[in-house]
Amino acid sequence: MIPIESDTTSAEPRLRVVVVAAQPVVRVGVRHLLDGEDGICVVGEAQSTADAVALLTALLAPVL
């Protein structure tokens, strides 16, 4: 599970995305595709559903 620093200085509203895929090369590829799109910010990567749930919980919690 990999949290990624998001750009919070941008005034433009951004869709925050977590990429979930078992293969690292797929996660990296999807992240690069999405990072190039306006209005989308990849905030993390996970290799399993369990990792994704843990990451999302950490990203949404103000204090953990």
Backbone hydrogen bonds, N-H to C=O, Kabsch-Sander energy under -0.5 kcal/mol:
donor,donor_aa,acceptor,acceptor_aa,energy
2,I,45,E,-3.6
4,I,43,V,-3.1
8,T,6,S,-1.2
15,L,39,G,-3.9
16,R,14,R,-0.6
17,V,15,L,-0.5
17,V,41,C,-2.5
19,V,44,G,-2.3
21,A,46,A,-2.0
26,V,23,Q,-0.6
27,R,23,Q,-1.9
28,V,24,P,-2.7
29,G,25,V,-2.1
30,V,26,V,-2.7
31,R,27,R,-2.6
32,H,28,V,-2.4
33,L,29,G,-2.1
34,L,30,V,-2.7
35,D,31,R,-2.8
36,G,32,H,-0.9
37,E,34,L,-1.9
40,I,37,E,-1.3
41,C,15,L,-3.2
43,V,17,V,-2.8
43,V,41,C,-0.6
44,G,17,V,-1.0
45,E,2,I,-2.3
46,A,19,V,-2.5
52,A,48,S,-2.3
53,V,49,T,-2.5
54,A,50,A,-2.1
55,L,51,D,-2.6
56,L,52,A,-2.9
57,T,53,V,-2.3
58,A,54,A,-2.1
59,L,55,L,-2.6
60,L,56,L,-2.1
61,A,57,T,-1.5
